């Protein structure tokens, strides 16, 4: 049987998601594939071979006629270029921000102050590129894809786009281990940013801890600004003797990122319940998925989430407040964690590479018959 040819487009931001696509695609027997990426995206890729990548400045440079299916990994700008793609081939467009990209909610003016550092950039998008009016171009796509069941449930509750939306489950368990280190390694994955995580709360909690176990915290992401960086540096000198801190200054390549998480006993995920995208309100676990979900499943790790984040299909620990988080961290022990990891077994069996890969391959092949 002739292989189906699939093109993946990423001109904006989700380079780590492309790496995850590649690891699944390269084991599929019924598809051939190529990634079309902007140079700024290509600079962040580390595991995808060069012969699978074509660097382009604009989407219009690619020839859609060479492919059976197009997957748009991110779509937040340059909508007129994608309109031609949608008209030519069956397309699956991933939706990362439901309120902005699918429900077409209006700007919340209160977000101006929260995103004041990007004010000029956002004004350019709305006034010059007119992203507010043009974002409805996404409706021309054949199918919409969301990355978690909770987002799919939200789409179904609205009704309007349910028939065109499907769950694109890319999360599989790549590895699973409980480190033997006597020090409990706790990793906070992703950028150290108050926009998406309650970093301010965490920076307040850590100096107050008096843990019974030795805890090593790693902030596995680039600090959002110099102020946060300085606060991380300060933490190293004011925490209890049983608490040590490691942080980074830069973007972390995907392979190094995964290596650090593999050594963790616990992933700390202080995800905020509300954030925004292009000044439009978004809600984590409801209209926007946190990358921490993928970090937990891919690496076979238990996460520590706030109770405000909808429970994902995985075994995690939860805290309700700053006091609750303090209590969890102060009383944490390796014995407790070992007992919690035993509860992961049913999920490890569900999220095997083969099961996830086969389901995704069937979805991509089915898309070829959509038009």
C-alpha positions as CSV (number, residue, x, y, z in Angstrom):
1,X,0.0,0.0,0.0
2,X,1.3,3.4,-0.9
3,X,2.1,5.6,2.0
4,X,0.1,8.7,2.7
5,X,2.2,11.9,2.6
6,X,1.6,14.4,5.4
7,X,3.0,17.9,5.8
8,X,3.3,19.5,9.2
9,X,3.5,23.3,9.4
10,X,4.9,25.2,12.4
11,X,5.7,28.9,11.9
12,X,5.2,30.1,15.4
13,X,6.0,28.5,18.7
14,X,5.4,24.8,19.5
15,X,8.7,23.3,18.7
16,X,8.5,20.7,21.5
17,X,5.2,19.4,20.1
18,X,7.0,18.9,16.7
19,X,9.6,16.7,18.5
20,X,6.8,14.6,19.9
21,X,5.1,14.3,16.5
22,X,8.4,13.1,15.0
23,X,9.0,10.4,17.6
24,X,5.5,8.9,16.8
25,X,5.6,9.5,13.0
26,X,8.9,7.8,12.4
27,X,7.5,4.5,13.6
28,X,4.3,4.7,11.5
29,X,4.4,2.3,8.5
30,X,1.5,3.8,6.5
31,X,2.7,7.5,6.4
32,X,5.5,9.6,5.1
33,X,6.0,13.1,6.4
34,X,7.9,16.4,6.3
35,X,8.0,19.4,8.6
36,X,7.8,22.9,7.2
37,X,9.1,25.3,9.8
38,X,10.2,28.9,10.2
39,X,13.9,29.4,10.9
40,X,13.2,30.5,14.5
41,X,11.4,27.2,15.1
42,X,14.1,25.2,13.4
43,X,16.7,26.7,15.8
44,X,14.9,25.1,18.7
45,X,14.6,21.6,17.2
46,X,17.1,19.0,18.4
47,X,15.8,15.5,17.6
48,X,14.3,15.8,14.1
49,X,16.8,14.9,11.3
50,X,17.5,17.7,8.8
51,X,16.3,15.5,5.9
52,X,12.8,15.7,7.4
53,X,12.8,19.5,7.7
54,X,12.2,22.3,5.1
55,X,12.8,25.8,6.4
56,X,10.4,28.4,4.9
57,X,9.8,32.0,5.5
58,X,6.1,31.8,4.7
59,X,3.5,29.1,4.3
60,X,3.0,30.1,0.7
61,X,6.5,28.7,-0.1
62,X,5.4,25.1,0.4
63,X,3.8,23.0,-2.4
64,X,0.6,21.4,-1.0
65,X,0.2,19.3,-4.1
66,X,3.0,17.0,-2.9
67,X,0.9,15.9,0.1
68,X,-2.3,14.1,0.9
69,X,-2.9,15.8,4.3
70,X,-1.7,19.0,6.0
71,X,-1.4,19.3,9.7
72,X,-1.2,22.9,11.1
73,X,0.6,22.7,14.4
74,X,-0.1,26.3,15.4
75,X,-2.3,29.0,13.8
76,X,-2.4,32.4,15.4
77,X,-1.1,34.7,12.6
78,X,-0.9,35.1,8.8
79,X,-4.3,33.6,8.3
80,X,-4.6,34.5,4.7
81,X,-1.7,32.2,3.8
82,X,-3.4,29.3,5.5
83,X,-6.7,30.0,3.7
84,X,-5.1,28.7,0.5
85,X,-3.8,25.6,2.3
86,X,-7.3,24.8,3.7
87,X,-8.8,25.1,0.2
88,X,-6.3,22.7,-1.4
89,X,-6.0,19.8,0.9
90,X,-7.6,18.0,3.9
91,X,-6.3,19.8,7.0
92,X,-6.1,19.1,10.7
93,X,-5.5,22.3,12.6
94,X,-4.5,22.0,16.3
95,X,-6.3,24.5,18.5
96,X,-4.3,25.5,21.6
97,X,-6.5,28.4,22.8
98,X,-10.2,27.7,22.4
99,X,-11.5,31.2,23.4
100,X,-9.2,33.0,21.0
101,X,-9.1,30.5,18.1
102,X,-12.5,28.7,18.1
103,X,-15.0,30.5,20.3
104,X,-13.8,33.9,19.1
105,X,-14.2,35.7,22.5
106,X,-13.4,39.4,22.6
107,X,-10.5,41.1,24.3
108,X,-10.7,41.6,28.1
109,X,-9.3,45.1,28.7
110,X,-8.1,44.0,32.2
111,X,-5.5,41.9,30.4
112,X,-3.8,45.0,29.0
113,X,-2.0,45.6,32.3
114,X,-1.0,41.9,32.8
115,X,0.5,41.9,29.3
116,X,1.9,45.4,29.3
117,X,5.4,44.2,28.3
118,X,3.9,43.0,25.0
119,X,1.5,45.8,24.5
120,X,3.2,47.1,21.3
121,X,3.4,43.6,19.8
122,X,-0.2,42.9,20.5
123,X,-1.3,46.3,19.1
124,X,0.6,45.5,15.9
125,X,-1.2,42.1,15.6
126,X,-4.7,43.7,16.1
127,X,-4.3,46.9,14.2
128,X,-1.9,46.0,11.4
129,X,-2.4,42.2,11.0
130,X,-6.0,42.3,12.1
131,X,-5.8,39.0,13.8
132,X,-9.1,39.8,15.6
133,X,-11.1,39.7,12.3
134,X,-9.1,37.2,10.4
135,X,-8.9,34.4,13.1
136,X,-12.2,33.0,11.8
137,X,-10.2,31.7,8.8
138,X,-9.6,28.6,11.0
139,X,-13.2,27.5,10.2
140,X,-12.1,26.6,6.7
141,X,-10.0,23.7,8.2
142,X,-11.3,20.2,7.6
143,X,-10.9,19.1,11.3
144,X,-9.9,20.7,14.6
145,X,-7.6,18.9,17.0
146,X,-7.4,19.5,20.8
147,X,-4.7,17.9,23.0
148,X,-6.7,16.9,26.0
149,X,-10.0,15.3,26.9
150,X,-11.0,18.3,29.1
151,X,-10.7,20.6,26.1
152,X,-12.8,18.3,23.9
153,X,-15.4,18.2,26.6
154,X,-15.5,22.0,26.6
155,X,-16.0,22.1,22.8
156,X,-18.8,19.5,23.0
157,X,-20.5,21.6,25.7
158,X,-20.6,24.5,23.3
159,X,-22.0,22.4,20.5
160,X,-21.0,24.6,17.6
161,X,-17.8,22.8,16.5
162,X,-18.2,19.4,18.2
163,X,-18.7,17.5,14.9
164,X,-15.4,18.9,13.5
165,X,-13.3,18.5,16.6
166,X,-11.4,15.4,17.7
167,X,-8.9,14.5,20.5
168,X,-5.4,14.3,19.2
169,X,-3.8,12.2,21.9
170,X,0.0,12.4,21.5
171,X,0.9,11.7,25.1
172,X,2.5,8.3,25.6
173,X,4.7,7.1,28.4
174,X,8.3,7.0,27.0
175,X,9.9,6.0,30.3
176,X,9.0,5.3,33.9
177,X,11.4,5.1,36.8
178,X,11.7,6.0,40.4
179,X,15.1,7.6,41.1
180,X,17.2,6.0,43.8
181,X,18.7,9.3,45.0
182,X,18.1,10.0,48.7
183,X,17.4,13.6,47.9
184,X,13.9,14.2,46.6
185,X,14.2,15.9,43.2
186,X,11.2,18.2,42.5
187,X,11.2,19.7,39.0
188,X,9.0,22.6,37.8
189,X,8.8,22.2,34.0
190,X,8.3,25.0,31.6
191,X,9.1,28.7,31.6
192,X,9.4,30.4,35.0
193,X,6.5,32.8,34.2
194,X,3.8,34.3,36.4
195,X,1.6,34.5,33.3
196,X,0.9,30.8,33.3
197,X,2.1,29.6,36.7
198,X,1.7,30.9,40.2
199,X,5.5,31.5,40.5
200,X,5.0,34.3,42.9
201,X,3.2,32.0,45.3
202,X,6.0,29.4,44.9
203,X,8.7,31.9,45.6
204,X,6.9,32.8,48.7
205,X,6.5,29.2,49.9
206,X,10.0,27.9,49.4
207,X,11.9,30.2,52.0
208,X,9.3,29.2,54.6
209,X,9.7,25.4,54.2
210,X,11.0,23.3,57.0
211,X,10.9,19.9,55.2
212,X,11.6,16.6,57.0
213,X,13.3,15.3,53.8
214,X,16.0,16.8,51.7
215,X,14.4,18.5,48.7
216,X,16.1,19.7,45.5
217,X,14.0,22.1,43.4
218,X,14.8,22.6,39.7
219,X,13.2,25.4,37.7
220,X,13.4,23.8,34.3
221,X,12.7,26.8,32.1
222,X,13.8,30.3,31.1
223,X,12.9,33.0,33.6
224,X,10.4,35.5,32.1
225,X,12.5,38.5,33.1
226,X,15.5,39.8,35.2
227,X,13.3,40.3,38.2
228,X,12.3,36.6,38.4
229,X,15.9,35.6,37.7
230,X,17.1,37.7,40.7
231,X,14.4,36.1,42.9
232,X,15.6,32.7,41.9
233,X,19.2,33.7,42.8
234,X,18.1,35.0,46.1
235,X,16.3,31.8,46.9
236,X,19.6,29.9,47.0
237,X,20.7,31.9,50.0
238,X,17.5,32.1,52.2
239,X,16.0,28.6,52.1
240,X,16.3,25.9,54.8
241,X,19.4,23.7,54.9
242,X,17.2,20.8,53.6
243,X,16.2,22.8,50.5
244,X,18.5,23.4,47.5
245,X,17.7,25.3,44.2
246,X,18.8,24.9,40.6
247,X,17.6,27.2,37.8
248,X,18.5,28.0,34.2
249,X,19.1,31.3,32.3
250,X,18.1,30.2,28.8
251,X,15.8,28.2,26.6
252,X,16.4,24.4,27.3
253,X,16.6,22.1,24.3
254,X,14.0,19.3,24.3
255,X,16.5,16.4,24.8
256,X,18.2,18.1,27.8
257,X,14.7,19.0,29.2
258,X,13.7,15.4,29.1
259,X,16.9,14.2,30.7
260,X,16.4,16.5,33.7
261,X,12.8,15.4,34.1
262,X,13.8,11.8,34.0
263,X,15.7,12.2,37.2
264,X,12.7,13.8,39.1
265,X,10.7,12.2,41.8
266,X,7.9,14.7,41.4
267,X,6.9,17.4,38.9
268,X,5.7,20.6,40.5
269,X,3.0,22.2,38.4
270,X,1.6,25.4,40.0
271,X,-0.7,26.1,37.0
272,X,-2.8,29.1,37.2
273,X,-6.5,28.6,36.6
274,X,-6.8,31.7,34.4
275,X,-4.4,33.2,31.9
276,X,-4.8,35.1,28.6
277,X,-3.8,34.8,25.0
278,X,-3.6,37.9,22.8
279,X,-5.6,39.7,25.6
280,X,-8.4,37.1,25.4
281,X,-9.2,35.2,28.6
282,X,-8.2,31.5,28.6
283,X,-8.7,28.9,31.4
284,X,-6.2,26.2,32.0
285,X,-7.5,22.7,31.7
286,X,-10.7,24.1,30.1
287,X,-9.9,26.2,27.1
288,X,-6.1,25.8,27.1
289,X,-4.1,22.7,28.1
290,X,-0.9,22.9,30.2
291,X,2.2,21.3,28.8
292,X,2.7,19.9,32.3
293,X,0.2,17.1,31.3
294,X,2.5,15.9,28.5
295,X,5.5,16.2,30.8
296,X,3.9,13.9,33.4
297,X,2.7,11.3,31.0
298,X,5.8,11.2,28.6
299,X,8.2,10.9,31.5
300,X,6.0,8.6,33.7
301,X,6.1,11.1,36.6
302,X,3.5,12.1,39.1
303,X,2.6,15.8,39.1
304,X,1.7,18.1,42.0
305,X,-1.2,20.3,40.7
306,X,-3.6,22.8,42.3
307,X,-7.1,21.5,42.8
308,X,-8.3,24.2,40.4
309,X,-6.7,22.3,37.5
310,X,-9.2,19.7,36.1
311,X,-8.1,16.2,36.9
312,X,-6.4,14.7,33.9
313,X,-6.4,10.9,33.0
314,X,-3.3,10.2,35.2
315,X,-2.5,9.8,38.9
316,X,-1.3,13.0,40.5
317,X,-1.1,14.8,43.8
318,X,-3.0,18.0,44.5
319,X,-3.0,21.0,46.9
320,X,-5.7,23.5,47.5
321,X,-3.9,26.6,48.7
322,X,-0.5,28.0,49.6
323,X,-0.8,26.5,53.1
324,X,-1.8,23.2,51.5
325,X,1.3,23.2,49.2
326,X,3.5,24.0,52.2
327,X,2.1,21.1,54.1
328,X,2.6,18.7,51.2
329,X,6.2,19.7,50.7
330,X,7.1,19.8,54.4
331,X,5.8,16.2,55.0
332,X,7.0,14.7,51.7
333,X,9.0,11.5,51.9
334,X,10.4,8.9,49.5
335,X,8.3,6.2,51.1
336,X,5.1,8.2,50.5
337,X,6.1,8.8,46.9
338,X,6.9,5.1,46.3
339,X,3.4,4.2,47.4
340,X,1.9,6.9,45.1
341,X,3.9,5.6,42.1
342,X,2.3,2.1,42.6
343,X,-1.0,3.7,41.6
344,X,0.4,4.7,38.2
345,X,0.4,1.2,36.8
346,X,-3.0,1.2,35.1
347,X,-2.1,4.5,33.4
348,X,1.3,3.1,32.2
349,X,-0.6,0.3,30.5
350,X,-3.0,2.7,28.9
351,X,-0.5,5.1,27.5
352,X,1.9,2.7,25.8
353,X,3.7,4.0,22.7
354,X,2.1,1.4,20.4
355,X,-1.5,2.2,21.5
356,X,-1.0,6.0,21.1
357,X,0.9,5.6,17.8
358,X,-1.6,3.3,16.2
359,X,-4.6,5.5,17.2
360,X,-2.9,8.6,15.8
361,X,-1.9,6.9,12.6
362,X,-5.5,5.8,12.0
363,X,-6.7,9.4,12.6
364,X,-4.2,10.8,10.0
365,X,-5.2,8.2,7.4
366,X,-8.9,8.8,8.0
367,X,-8.2,12.5,7.3
368,X,-7.2,11.8,3.8
369,X,-10.8,10.8,2.9
370,X,-12.3,13.9,4.5
371,X,-12.6,15.9,1.3
